[in-house]
């Protein structure tokens, strides 16, 4: 009887192994699998990796209620965004912004890290806003309008609220000094429905082995988060363009730059330098 049980166990182990090999070979035929493996290997060989890893270590720990896989996912999205940035100071600004999240769950940091390179390409600057609201990241996003005037809008990214690509925008308008600006209060969880368990099943990984495969799974999962976050940002920018008449100066006096904080002054300087560099390249 004992011998029969051992034989059945051996056959069961062999059958599972054979099934796993067949399924793994079928996965390797798919282009997405090779792309994920290639990006994972490339990340571990590039010279820039060491500097980005040091920045990742400075990100604060996530709240105890955060899903266990969120740390790996957040770090992966952060590293992918840093790879798109051209200068170390841009990476540092992204880090300084993310650590302003109060008791982060990870979703709010992932969303902003994903859209940050797009904001830079559009010649926008980011200024973190201190908040005491748990699991939220508030950011002022500024740009230079006509006559070198500074305009801005605000993102309030909340990890406790859901967000999908179909979520309707409902910004509120507020006034600061002579400026009227839009505030977009967004959720951030649910932007990608697929979870790590489904990825683990797809990659034929049993739960005890999930921890060892987490970096590779995060690499595949992060791409979808980045794509969806940037798609939703495009909705915001389209809405902002429609409201452009509201996001302008109510009165157009000489712009009183002495009232700006030191941080905003530095942001304006960065914008001017970037614009000058762009004009020189065009010449």
Secondary structure, DSSP 4 states (H G I P E B T S, - for coil): -HHHHHHHHHHHHHHHHHHHHHHHHHHHTSHHHHHHHHHHHHHTT-TTHHHHHHHHHHSPPPPTTS-TTHHHHHHHHHHHHHHH-SSHHHHHHHHHHHTTSBS--SHHHHHHHHHHHHHHHTT-EEEEE---STTEEEEEEEEE-GGG-EEEEEEEEEEEEE--TTPPP--EEEEETTEEEEEEEEEEETSS---HHHHHHHTT--GGGHHHHHHHHHHHHHHHHHHHHHHHHHHHHHHHHHTTTTSSBSS-----GGGS-HHHHHHHHHHHHHHHHHHHHH-
